[in-house]
Structures are given as C-alpha cells and as structure tokens.
Amino acid sequence: MRQLGNSIRCMRRRRVLLRRIRLESVGAVVRDSMSVDAAMASLGLPAPDMLLFRPILLRELQALDLYNCARYRLTMTQTRQWIEAGRPQ
C-alpha cells in the first residue's frame, strides 16, 4: 500500500508540473510572441522531456480559442490578436 501511495503522489506532482509548463509555454507563445522552440527552451526541460512535450504544446495552441483562453491566463484581446496574426508559432 505504501508504494501505491508514493506512486500516486508522484503522478500528482507530474500533473501539476505539466499544468504549470503548459500555462507558461502557451503564455510565452501567445502573450510574449515567442516561437514554440524559444518557449520550450525557456522552460529548461531536459531534452527527452522536450521531445515529449512539443506535440502537447502544439495541440494546446491549435485548440486555443477565445472561449478557452482563460484556462491559460490569457485575455481575450491577447488571444484574438494572436489568432488574427495567423497563430504564429
């Protein structure tokens, strides 16, 4: 049982970390006009994790719209400008 508890705590920490990384990287691309590569580099992730995270980030950016921008702590104005600019990545 103890091992299961440690495993669950580890999974929760990874989920929280992934959520923070998604928020920061989507915000960097949209709000700060960074490229996807620059946003990922600013996170300081190890190379293997960057390879795994890149498709996640691209999927999040593709799904980003005015109705869900608050999820990433972005304003509708920031999101609209990014969309109107052609969703630069």
Secondary structure as the mmCIF struct_conf table of DSSP 4:
data_model
#
loop_
_struct_conf.conf_type_id
_struct_conf.id
_struct_conf.beg_label_comp_id
_struct_conf.beg_label_asym_id
_struct_conf.beg_label_seq_id
_struct_conf.end_label_comp_id
_struct_conf.end_label_asym_id
_struct_conf.end_label_seq_id
HELX_RH_AL_P HELX_RH_AL_P1 ARG A 2 VAL A 30
TURN_TY1_P TURN_TY1_P1 ARG A 31 ARG A 31
BEND BEND1 ASP A 32 ASP A 32
HELX_RH_AL_P HELX_RH_AL_P2 VAL A 36 LEU A 43
TURN_TY1_P TURN_TY1_P2 GLY A 44 GLY A 44
HELX_RH_AL_P HELX_RH_AL_P3 ALA A 47 ALA A 63
TURN_TY1_P TURN_TY1_P3 LEU A 66 ASN A 68
HELX_RH_3T_P HELX_RH_3T_P1 CYS A 69 TYR A 72
TURN_TY1_P TURN_TY1_P4 ARG A 73 ARG A 73
HELX_RH_AL_P HELX_RH_AL_P4 MET A 76 GLU A 84
TURN_TY1_P TURN_TY1_P5 ALA A 85 GLY A 86
#
